[in-house]
Amino acid sequence: VKEKTLAMIKPDGVGGNYVDIIKKIILDSGFFITQEMQLQLNEDAVKSFYAEHSSKSFFLDLVKYMTSGSVLIMVLEKENAIADWRALIGPTDANKAKVTHPKSIRAICGFNSERNCVHGSDSPQSAVREISFFFEKSSSDNSTVIK
Ligand code: CMP
């Protein structure tokens, strides 16, 4: 079944000039990039996007990291896009990825369990939620996402 998933290149990926190499990997892997936008997230947007992690010890660090520079948001489309994009990015902890999944995107451009360079929706439910978070809001709501 054709699926859509949300992919994000995080501030360390955009700032570290990894956008072109990541996009090449995406296209070479058979995904279509159907929507994309680069933007600077504000604290409220990150807190709302990552609401499920709000009680975690790393939450405030995550907010700081995710507001430290601009991100590139993309909607990726292909058969089995959700699981295939998760497989392509590799484990959350980039240090682990370098050992167990050396060809994964997080192994290539991530730094540790927080600064892991890219994000991918983890289920069909989160894909719908995350795509609409960035792309299907009324224009008046965009002020919550753009600094
Ligand atoms: P992501 O897959 O986008 O989803 C939640 C993010 O929280 C994750 O990538 C990391 O950036 C961050 N994160 C997850 N686990 C940890 C951790 N143990 N320590 C610090 N940051 C983490």
Backbone and ligand atoms as CSV (ligand in chain L), in Angstrom:
chain,resi,resn,atom,element,x,y,z
A,1,VAL,N,N,0.850,-1.211,0.000
A,1,VAL,CA,C,0.000,0.000,0.000
A,1,VAL,C,C,0.877,1.249,0.000
A,2,LYS,N,N,0.490,2.200,-0.830
A,2,LYS,CA,C,1.213,3.484,-0.829
A,2,LYS,C,C,0.948,4.205,0.471
A,3,GLU,N,N,2.009,4.737,1.060
A,3,GLU,CA,C,1.881,5.456,2.326
A,3,GLU,C,C,2.623,6.788,2.253
A,4,LYS,N,N,2.240,7.675,3.169
A,4,LYS,CA,C,2.991,8.911,3.364
A,4,LYS,C,C,3.572,8.893,4.767
A,5,THR,N,N,4.761,9.451,4.905
A,5,THR,CA,C,5.330,9.605,6.243
A,5,THR,C,C,5.965,10.983,6.362
A,6,LEU,N,N,6.140,11.432,7.595
A,6,LEU,CA,C,6.793,12.719,7.795
A,6,LEU,C,C,8.272,12.495,8.109
A,7,ALA,N,N,9.111,13.158,7.342
A,7,ALA,CA,C,10.552,13.139,7.583
A,7,ALA,C,C,10.991,14.545,7.947
A,8,MET,N,N,11.929,14.613,8.884
A,8,MET,CA,C,12.464,15.926,9.254
A,8,MET,C,C,13.981,15.842,9.323
A,9,ILE,N,N,14.652,16.796,8.694
A,9,ILE,CA,C,16.093,16.949,8.896
A,9,ILE,C,C,16.241,17.999,9.989
A,10,LYS,N,N,16.828,17.600,11.102
A,10,LYS,CA,C,16.892,18.424,12.305
A,10,LYS,C,C,17.985,19.504,12.176
A,11,PRO,N,N,18.055,20.420,13.151
A,11,PRO,CA,C,19.003,21.543,13.014
A,11,PRO,C,C,20.458,21.125,12.766
A,12,ASP,N,N,20.908,20.010,13.364
A,12,ASP,CA,C,22.301,19.596,13.132
A,12,ASP,C,C,22.495,19.090,11.702
A,13,GLY,N,N,21.430,18.526,11.119
A,13,GLY,CA,C,21.504,18.059,9.732
A,13,GLY,C,C,21.499,19.219,8.748
A,14,VAL,N,N,20.609,20.188,8.967
A,14,VAL,CA,C,20.542,21.353,8.081
A,14,VAL,C,C,21.819,22.182,8.234
A,15,GLY,N,N,22.197,22.446,9.509
A,15,GLY,CA,C,23.374,23.275,9.770
A,15,GLY,C,C,24.664,22.605,9.342
A,16,GLY,N,N,24.700,21.276,9.379
A,16,GLY,CA,C,25.911,20.542,9.009
A,16,GLY,C,C,25.989,20.239,7.530
A,17,ASN,N,N,25.100,20.845,6.767
A,17,ASN,CA,C,25.107,20.667,5.304
A,17,ASN,C,C,24.865,19.228,4.848
A,18,TYR,N,N,23.963,18.535,5.544
A,18,TYR,CA,C,23.643,17.167,5.162
A,18,TYR,C,C,22.390,17.057,4.296
A,19,VAL,N,N,21.761,18.207,3.974
A,19,VAL,CA,C,20.487,18.150,3.246
A,19,VAL,C,C,20.631,17.433,1.899
A,20,ASP,N,N,21.626,17.802,1.109
A,20,ASP,CA,C,21.742,17.217,-0.229
A,20,ASP,C,C,22.008,15.717,-0.185
A,21,ILE,N,N,22.905,15.291,0.722
A,21,ILE,CA,C,23.210,13.852,0.774
A,21,ILE,C,C,21.996,13.068,1.268
A,22,ILE,N,N,21.253,13.638,2.227
A,22,ILE,CA,C,20.067,12.932,2.735
A,22,ILE,C,C,18.994,12.848,1.652
A,23,LYS,N,N,18.799,13.932,0.920
A,23,LYS,CA,C,17.803,13.903,-0.160
A,23,LYS,C,C,18.177,12.895,-1.236
A,24,LYS,N,N,19.469,12.764,-1.509
A,24,LYS,CA,C,19.908,11.788,-2.511
A,24,LYS,C,C,19.596,10.367,-2.036
A,25,ILE,N,N,19.870,10.107,-0.750
A,25,ILE,CA,C,19.560,8.780,-0.202
A,25,ILE,C,C,18.056,8.515,-0.301
A,26,ILE,N,N,17.242,9.543,0.028
A,26,ILE,CA,C,15.777,9.401,-0.025
A,26,ILE,C,C,15.327,9.031,-1.437
A,27,LEU,N,N,15.804,9.781,-2.432
A,27,LEU,CA,C,15.356,9.561,-3.807
A,27,LEU,C,C,15.907,8.248,-4.360
A,28,ASP,N,N,17.160,7.922,-4.029
A,28,ASP,CA,C,17.751,6.658,-4.476
A,28,ASP,C,C,17.035,5.461,-3.862
A,29,SER,N,N,16.349,5.676,-2.729
A,29,SER,CA,C,15.637,4.580,-2.062
A,29,SER,C,C,14.190,4.463,-2.539
A,30,GLY,N,N,13.829,5.247,-3.546
A,30,GLY,CA,C,12.504,5.077,-4.153
A,30,GLY,C,C,11.383,5.904,-3.561
A,31,PHE,N,N,11.715,6.813,-2.658
A,31,PHE,CA,C,10.684,7.706,-2.103
A,31,PHE,C,C,10.476,8.886,-3.052
A,32,PHE,N,N,9.243,9.389,-3.063
A,32,PHE,CA,C,8.958,10.675,-3.696
A,32,PHE,C,C,8.806,11.704,-2.589
A,33,ILE,N,N,9.437,12.859,-2.758
A,33,ILE,CA,C,9.259,13.962,-1.808
A,33,ILE,C,C,8.094,14.789,-2.343
A,34,THR,N,N,6.919,14.650,-1.710
A,34,THR,CA,C,5.728,15.298,-2.279
A,34,THR,C,C,5.491,16.694,-1.703
A,35,GLN,N,N,6.024,16.976,-0.537
A,35,GLN,CA,C,5.922,18.330,0.016
A,35,GLN,C,C,7.196,18.578,0.813
A,36,GLU,N,N,7.619,19.813,0.859
A,36,GLU,CA,C,8.751,20.127,1.732
A,36,GLU,C,C,8.730,21.595,2.127
A,37,MET,N,N,9.280,21.872,3.289
A,37,MET,CA,C,9.382,23.267,3.737
A,37,MET,C,C,10.478,23.359,4.792
A,38,GLN,N,N,11.266,24.422,4.686
A,38,GLN,CA,C,12.297,24.676,5.688
A,38,GLN,C,C,11.784,25.748,6.626
A,39,LEU,N,N,11.902,25.538,7.911
A,39,LEU,CA,C,11.424,26.544,8.852
A,39,LEU,C,C,12.160,26.466,10.172
A,40,GLN,N,N,12.033,27.545,10.911
A,40,GLN,CA,C,12.603,27.631,12.261
A,40,GLN,C,C,11.473,27.344,13.239
A,41,LEU,N,N,11.604,26.277,14.021
A,41,LEU,CA,C,10.561,25.958,15.008
A,41,LEU,C,C,10.733,26.834,16.240
A,42,ASN,N,N,9.622,27.199,16.860
A,42,ASN,CA,C,9.716,27.881,18.150
A,42,ASN,C,C,9.448,26.868,19.270
A,43,GLU,N,N,9.632,27.292,20.521
A,43,GLU,CA,C,9.496,26.361,21.659
A,43,GLU,C,C,8.123,25.724,21.725
A,44,ASP,N,N,7.084,26.520,21.507
A,44,ASP,CA,C,5.728,25.979,21.590
A,44,ASP,C,C,5.497,24.895,20.545
A,45,ALA,N,N,6.014,25.124,19.352
A,45,ALA,CA,C,5.830,24.147,18.278
A,45,ALA,C,C,6.523,22.830,18.628
A,46,VAL,N,N,7.763,22.912,19.156
A,46,VAL,CA,C,8.491,21.686,19.499
A,46,VAL,C,C,7.791,20.951,20.641
A,47,LYS,N,N,7.353,21.710,21.655
A,47,LYS,CA,C,6.671,21.080,22.798
A,47,LYS,C,C,5.405,20.375,22.351
A,48,SER,N,N,4.704,20.974,21.422
A,48,SER,CA,C,3.472,20.371,20.934
A,48,SER,C,C,3.769,19.167,20.018
A,49,PHE,N,N,4.761,19.286,19.139
A,49,PHE,CA,C,5.110,18.187,18.238
A,49,PHE,C,C,5.574,16.962,19.022
A,50,TYR,N,N,6.387,17.202,20.057
A,50,TYR,CA,C,6.945,16.107,20.861
A,50,TYR,C,C,6.200,15.921,22.189
A,51,ALA,N,N,4.911,16.261,22.227
A,51,ALA,CA,C,4.131,16.206,23.473
A,51,ALA,C,C,4.242,14.855,24.195
A,52,GLU,N,N,4.340,13.768,23.426
A,52,GLU,CA,C,4.407,12.440,24.064
A,52,GLU,C,C,5.680,12.257,24.896
A,53,HIS,N,N,6.677,13.110,24.669
A,53,HIS,CA,C,7.927,13.008,25.434
A,53,HIS,C,C,8.013,14.043,26.563
A,54,SER,N,N,6.897,14.729,26.853
A,54,SER,CA,C,6.956,15.874,27.777
A,54,SER,C,C,7.406,15.510,29.184
A,55,SER,N,N,7.228,14.246,29.593
A,55,SER,CA,C,7.641,13.870,30.948
A,55,SER,C,C,9.053,13.288,30.996
A,56,LYS,N,N,9.703,13.179,29.825
A,56,LYS,CA,C,11.040,12.584,29.790
A,56,LYS,C,C,12.084,13.558,30.330
A,57,SER,N,N,13.147,12.989,30.868
A,57,SER,CA,C,14.214,13.817,31.443
A,57,SER,C,C,14.880,14.691,30.383
A,58,PHE,N,N,14.868,14.233,29.139
A,58,PHE,CA,C,15.580,14.968,28.092
A,58,PHE,C,C,14.707,16.004,27.385
A,59,PHE,N,N,13.459,16.199,27.860
A,59,PHE,CA,C,12.508,17.021,27.099
A,59,PHE,C,C,12.997,18.458,26.871
A,60,LEU,N,N,13.472,19.124,27.943
A,60,LEU,CA,C,13.879,20.525,27.766
A,60,LEU,C,C,15.119,20.653,26.885
A,61,ASP,N,N,16.023,19.667,26.999
A,61,ASP,CA,C,17.184,19.642,26.099
A,61,ASP,C,C,16.737,19.473,24.651
A,62,LEU,N,N,15.732,18.613,24.478
A,62,LEU,CA,C,15.211,18.359,23.131
A,62,LEU,C,C,14.623,19.645,22.540
A,63,VAL,N,N,13.902,20.401,23.371
A,63,VAL,CA,C,13.311,21.661,22.908
A,63,VAL,C,C,14.423,22.641,22.501
A,64,LYS,N,N,15.474,22.699,23.318
A,64,LYS,CA,C,16.607,23.588,23.030
A,64,LYS,C,C,17.281,23.214,21.697
A,65,TYR,N,N,17.522,21.922,21.556
A,65,TYR,CA,C,18.156,21.399,20.339
A,65,TYR,C,C,17.297,21.696,19.110
A,66,MET,N,N,16.010,21.415,19.210
A,66,MET,CA,C,15.143,21.524,18.038
A,66,MET,C,C,14.830,22.967,17.654
A,67,THR,N,N,15.116,23.917,18.587
A,67,THR,CA,C,14.928,25.339,18.247
A,67,THR,C,C,16.262,26.014,17.927
A,68,SER,N,N,17.352,25.225,17.851
A,68,SER,CA,C,18.679,25.824,17.699
A,68,SER,C,C,18.999,26.243,16.261
A,69,GLY,N,N,18.139,25.904,15.325
A,69,GLY,CA,C,18.374,26.269,13.927
A,69,GLY,C,C,17.207,25.777,13.102
A,70,SER,N,N,17.240,26.013,11.798
A,70,SER,CA,C,16.076,25.603,11.021
A,70,SER,C,C,16.077,24.108,10.733
A,71,VAL,N,N,14.894,23.618,10.464
A,71,VAL,CA,C,14.683,22.199,10.136
A,71,VAL,C,C,14.077,22.129,8.740
A,72,LEU,N,N,14.247,20.983,8.083
A,72,LEU,CA,C,13.606,20.751,6.788
A,72,LEU,C,C,12.580,19.636,6.977
A,73,ILE,N,N,11.333,19.983,6.731
A,73,ILE,CA,C,10.230,19.032,6.877
A,73,ILE,C,C,9.865,18.509,5.495
A,74,MET,N,N,9.700,17.195,5.365
A,74,MET,CA,C,9.311,16.622,4.068
A,74,MET,C,C,8.225,15.577,4.262
A,75,VAL,N,N,7.322,15.503,3.297
A,75,VAL,CA,C,6.403,14.372,3.233
A,75,VAL,C,C,6.977,13.415,2.194
A,76,LEU,N,N,7.217,12.164,2.626
A,76,LEU,CA,C,7.763,11.138,1.735
A,76,LEU,C,C,6.673,10.150,1.384
A,77,GLU,N,N,6.642,9.742,0.125
A,77,GLU,CA,C,5.593,8.826,-0.311
A,77,GLU,C,C,6.176,7.654,-1.087
A,78,LYS,N,N,5.739,6.464,-0.747
A,78,LYS,CA,C,6.018,5.236,-1.508
A,78,LYS,C,C,5.316,4.081,-0.808
A,79,GLU,N,N,5.389,2.889,-1.381
A,79,GLU,CA,C,4.901,1.701,-0.700
A,79,GLU,C,C,5.639,1.557,0.625
A,80,ASN,N,N,4.920,1.286,1.686
A,80,ASN,CA,C,5.545,1.003,2.989
A,80,ASN,C,C,6.473,2.124,3.480
A,81,ALA,N,N,6.111,3.352,3.168
A,81,ALA,CA,C,7.002,4.496,3.454
A,81,ALA,C,C,7.342,4.622,4.935
A,82,ILE,N,N,6.390,4.355,5.811
A,82,ILE,CA,C,6.614,4.615,7.241
A,82,ILE,C,C,7.732,3.722,7.789
A,83,ALA,N,N,7.580,2.410,7.600
A,83,ALA,CA,C,8.589,1.477,8.116
A,83,ALA,C,C,9.909,1.609,7.346
A,84,ASP,N,N,9.812,1.829,6.036
A,84,ASP,CA,C,11.045,1.901,5.240
A,84,ASP,C,C,11.881,3.136,5.608
A,85,TRP,N,N,11.216,4.258,5.889
A,85,TRP,CA,C,11.970,5.464,6.287
A,85,TRP,C,C,12.589,5.259,7.662
A,86,ARG,N,N,11.863,4.628,8.579
A,86,ARG,CA,C,12.428,4.339,9.908
A,86,ARG,C,C,13.661,3.434,9.768
A,87,ALA,N,N,13.572,2.448,8.864
A,87,ALA,CA,C,14.715,1.546,8.670
A,87,ALA,C,C,15.907,2.302,8.088
A,88,LEU,N,N,15.624,3.210,7.164
A,88,LEU,CA,C,16.696,3.963,6.509
A,88,LEU,C,C,17.403,4.919,7.472
A,89,ILE,N,N,16.660,5.489,8.428
A,89,ILE,CA,C,17.315,6.420,9.357
A,89,ILE,C,C,18.083,5.681,10.453
A,90,GLY,N,N,17.668,4.476,10.814
A,90,GLY,CA,C,18.407,3.691,11.807
A,90,GLY,C,C,17.970,4.001,13.224
A,91,PRO,N,N,18.655,3.388,14.207
A,91,PRO,CA,C,18.278,3.533,15.611
A,91,PRO,C,C,18.351,4.990,16.100
A,92,THR,N,N,17.526,5.314,17.115
A,92,THR,CA,C,17.486,6.669,17.690
A,92,THR,C,C,18.869,7.137,18.106
A,93,ASP,N,N,19.610,6.269,18.791
A,93,ASP,CA,C,20.944,6.626,19.279
A,93,ASP,C,C,21.960,6.504,18.137
A,94,ALA,N,N,22.424,7.663,17.667
A,94,ALA,CA,C,23.339,7.680,16.528
A,94,ALA,C,C,24.648,6.923,16.814
A,95,ASN,N,N,25.069,6.911,18.079
A,95,ASN,CA,C,26.280,6.150,18.420
A,95,ASN,C,C,26.073,4.661,18.215
A,96,LYS,N,N,24.888,4.198,18.596
A,96,LYS,CA,C,24.538,2.799,18.372
A,96,LYS,C,C,24.422,2.521,16.877
A,97,ALA,N,N,23.804,3.476,16.172
A,97,ALA,CA,C,23.606,3.316,14.727
A,97,ALA,C,C,24.940,3.110,14.009
A,98,LYS,N,N,25.963,3.842,14.449
A,98,LYS,CA,C,27.274,3.732,13.793
A,98,LYS,C,C,27.834,2.318,13.904
A,99,VAL,N,N,27.455,1.611,14.979
A,99,VAL,CA,C,27.940,0.244,15.180
A,99,VAL,C,C,27.029,-0.779,14.492
A,100,THR,N,N,25.715,-0.651,14.745
A,100,THR,CA,C,24.814,-1.714,14.270
A,100,THR,C,C,24.237,-1.451,12.876
A,101,HIS,N,N,24.114,-0.189,12.474
A,101,HIS,CA,C,23.540,0.146,11.162
A,101,HIS,C,C,24.399,1.218,10.493
A,102,PRO,N,N,25.647,0.850,10.133
A,102,PRO,CA,C,26.609,1.852,9.658
A,102,PRO,C,C,26.188,2.590,8.388
A,103,LYS,N,N,25.263,2.012,7.620
A,103,LYS,CA,C,24.841,2.710,6.392
A,103,LYS,C,C,23.610,3.582,6.613
A,104,SER,N,N,23.071,3.577,7.849
A,104,SER,CA,C,21.857,4.362,8.124
A,104,SER,C,C,22.173,5.858,8.156
A,105,ILE,N,N,21.147,6.666,7.962
A,105,ILE,CA,C,21.352,8.114,7.915
A,105,ILE,C,C,21.860,8.638,9.265
A,106,ARG,N,N,21.326,8.102,10.365
A,106,ARG,CA,C,21.801,8.570,11.666
A,106,ARG,C,C,23.255,8.186,11.914
A,107,ALA,N,N,23.700,7.068,11.334
A,107,ALA,CA,C,25.114,6.697,11.451
A,107,ALA,C,C,25.978,7.684,10.670
A,108,ILE,N,N,25.459,8.139,9.546
A,108,ILE,CA,C,26.229,9.037,8.682
A,108,ILE,C,C,26.309,10.446,9.280
A,109,CYS,N,N,25.177,10.956,9.784
A,109,CYS,CA,C,25.202,12.384,10.169
A,109,CYS,C,C,24.775,12.666,11.605
A,110,GLY,N,N,24.379,11.649,12.372
A,110,GLY,CA,C,23.964,11.884,13.751
A,110,GLY,C,C,25.151,11.927,14.700
A,111,PHE,N,N,24.892,12.402,15.925
A,111,PHE,CA,C,25.985,12.566,16.892
A,111,PHE,C,C,25.779,11.708,18.141
A,112,ASN,N,N,24.548,11.683,18.686
A,112,ASN,CA,C,24.266,10.860,19.874
A,112,ASN,C,C,22.762,10.558,19.939
A,113,SER,N,N,22.251,10.206,21.137
A,113,SER,CA,C,20.842,9.807,21.202
A,113,SER,C,C,19.902,10.998,21.051
A,114,GLU,N,N,20.397,12.198,21.308
A,114,GLU,CA,C,19.563,13.388,21.116
A,114,GLU,C,C,19.793,14.001,19.738
A,115,ARG,N,N,21.032,14.323,19.456
A,115,ARG,CA,C,21.358,14.992,18.187
A,115,ARG,C,C,21.525,13.918,17.118
A,116,ASN,N,N,20.369,13.434,16.665
A,116,ASN,CA,C,20.386,12.286,15.760
A,116,ASN,C,C,19.978,12.646,14.335
A,117,CYS,N,N,20.003,13.936,14.034
A,117,CYS,CA,C,19.995,14.406,12.642
A,117,CYS,C,C,18.658,14.331,11.884
A,118,VAL,N,N,17.897,13.284,12.108
A,118,VAL,CA,C,16.637,13.128,11.361
A,118,VAL,C,C,15.542,12.528,12.238
A,119,HIS,N,N,14.320,12.755,11.791
A,119,HIS,CA,C,13.140,12.198,12.466
A,119,HIS,C,C,12.284,11.465,11.446
A,120,GLY,N,N,11.558,10.457,11.911
A,120,GLY,CA,C,10.567,9.794,11.067
A,120,GLY,C,C,9.381,9.352,11.901
A,121,SER,N,N,8.178,9.472,11.351
A,121,SER,CA,C,6.971,9.013,12.042
A,121,SER,C,C,7.107,7.526,12.368
A,122,ASP,N,N,6.620,7.145,13.574
A,122,ASP,CA,C,6.823,5.749,13.985
A,122,ASP,C,C,5.612,4.840,13.757
A,123,SER,N,N,4.502,5.373,13.258
A,123,SER,CA,C,3.311,4.545,13.021
A,123,SER,C,C,2.395,5.291,12.058
A,124,PRO,N,N,1.416,4.583,11.472
A,124,PRO,CA,C,0.458,5.270,10.591
A,124,PRO,C,C,-0.264,6.403,11.317
A,125,GLN,N,N,-0.595,6.198,12.603
A,125,GLN,CA,C,-1.276,7.258,13.366
A,125,GLN,C,C,-0.376,8.474,13.517
A,126,SER,N,N,0.888,8.259,13.891
A,126,SER,CA,C,1.749,9.437,14.026
A,126,SER,C,C,2.025,10.093,12.683
A,127,ALA,N,N,2.079,9.306,11.610
A,127,ALA,CA,C,2.306,9.921,10.293
A,127,ALA,C,C,1.178,10.895,9.958
A,128,VAL,N,N,-0.057,10.486,10.181
A,128,VAL,CA,C,-1.197,11.375,9.903
A,128,VAL,C,C,-1.117,12.621,10.779
A,129,ARG,N,N,-0.874,12.396,12.060
A,129,ARG,CA,C,-0.794,13.531,12.998
A,129,ARG,C,C,0.339,14.492,12.616
A,130,GLU,N,N,1.504,13.934,12.327
A,130,GLU,CA,C,2.673,14.787,12.090
A,130,GLU,C,C,2.591,15.514,10.750
A,131,ILE,N,N,2.016,14.863,9.736
A,131,ILE,CA,C,1.865,15.540,8.437
A,131,ILE,C,C,0.881,16.693,8.585
A,132,SER,N,N,-0.221,16.446,9.295
A,132,SER,CA,C,-1.200,17.538,9.435
A,132,SER,C,C,-0.682,18.632,10.372
A,133,PHE,N,N,0.210,18.246,11.284
A,133,PHE,CA,C,0.818,19.248,12.175
A,133,PHE,C,C,1.507,20.342,11.361
A,134,PHE,N,N,2.206,19.931,10.303
A,134,PHE,CA,C,2.957,20.911,9.522
A,134,PHE,C,C,2.267,21.368,8.240
A,135,PHE,N,N,1.492,20.503,7.616
A,135,PHE,CA,C,1.035,20.816,6.262
A,135,PHE,C,C,-0.454,21.015,6.073
A,136,GLU,N,N,-1.274,20.643,7.018
A,136,GLU,CA,C,-2.700,20.726,6.727
A,136,GLU,C,C,-3.456,21.582,7.727
A,137,LYS,N,N,-2.753,22.576,8.260
A,137,LYS,CA,C,-3.435,23.488,9.162
A,137,LYS,C,C,-3.975,24.673,8.386
A,138,SER,N,N,-4.919,25.365,8.951
A,138,SER,CA,C,-5.373,26.605,8.325
A,138,SER,C,C,-4.232,27.622,8.449
A,139,SER,N,N,-4.177,28.558,7.531
A,139,SER,CA,C,-3.035,29.469,7.486
A,139,SER,C,C,-2.916,30.267,8.789
A,140,SER,N,N,-4.010,30.496,9.472
A,140,SER,CA,C,-3.943,31.267,10.715
A,140,SER,C,C,-3.193,30.505,11.803
A,141,ASP,N,N,-3.136,29.149,11.675
A,141,ASP,CA,C,-2.444,28.348,12.685
A,141,ASP,C,C,-0.936,28.319,12.465
A,142,ASN,N,N,-0.481,28.710,11.273
A,142,ASN,CA,C,0.939,28.575,10.988
A,142,ASN,C,C,1.798,29.424,11.902
A,143,SER,N,N,1.220,30.438,12.495
A,143,SER,CA,C,1.994,31.295,13.397
A,143,SER,C,C,2.507,30.512,14.613
A,144,THR,N,N,1.881,29.375,14.931
A,144,THR,CA,C,2.356,28.595,16.060
A,144,THR,C,C,3.636,27.842,15.715
A,145,VAL,N,N,3.910,27.652,14.433
A,145,VAL,CA,C,5.053,26.864,14.017
A,145,VAL,C,C,6.228,27.738,13.582
A,146,ILE,N,N,5.932,28.880,13.022
A,146,ILE,CA,C,6.982,29.725,12.472
A,146,ILE,C,C,7.325,30.843,13.439
A,147,LYS,N,N,8.587,30.945,13.734
A,147,LYS,CA,C,9.055,31.924,14.715
A,147,LYS,C,C,8.875,33.342,14.182
L,1,CMP,P1,P,13.057,11.417,17.405
L,1,CMP,O1,O,13.025,10.088,16.758
L,1,CMP,O2,O,12.789,12.620,16.576
L,1,CMP,O3,O,12.007,11.392,18.616
L,1,CMP,C1,C,12.225,11.932,19.876
L,1,CMP,C2,C,13.554,12.601,20.009
L,1,CMP,O4,O,13.972,12.797,21.353
L,1,CMP,C3,C,14.639,11.701,19.415
L,1,CMP,O5,O,14.507,11.625,18.045
L,1,CMP,C4,C,15.880,12.364,19.978
L,1,CMP,O6,O,16.225,13.557,19.298
L,1,CMP,C5,C,15.391,12.699,21.382
L,1,CMP,N1,N,15.771,11.617,22.327
L,1,CMP,C6,C,15.283,10.366,22.356
L,1,CMP,N2,N,15.861,9.645,23.325
L,1,CMP,C7,C,16.726,10.476,23.947
L,1,CMP,C8,C,17.628,10.330,25.045
L,1,CMP,N3,N,17.731,9.186,25.706
L,1,CMP,N4,N,18.368,11.391,25.397
L,1,CMP,C9,C,18.247,12.559,24.739
L,1,CMP,N5,N,17.406,12.757,23.680
L,1,CMP,C10,C,16.671,11.729,23.285
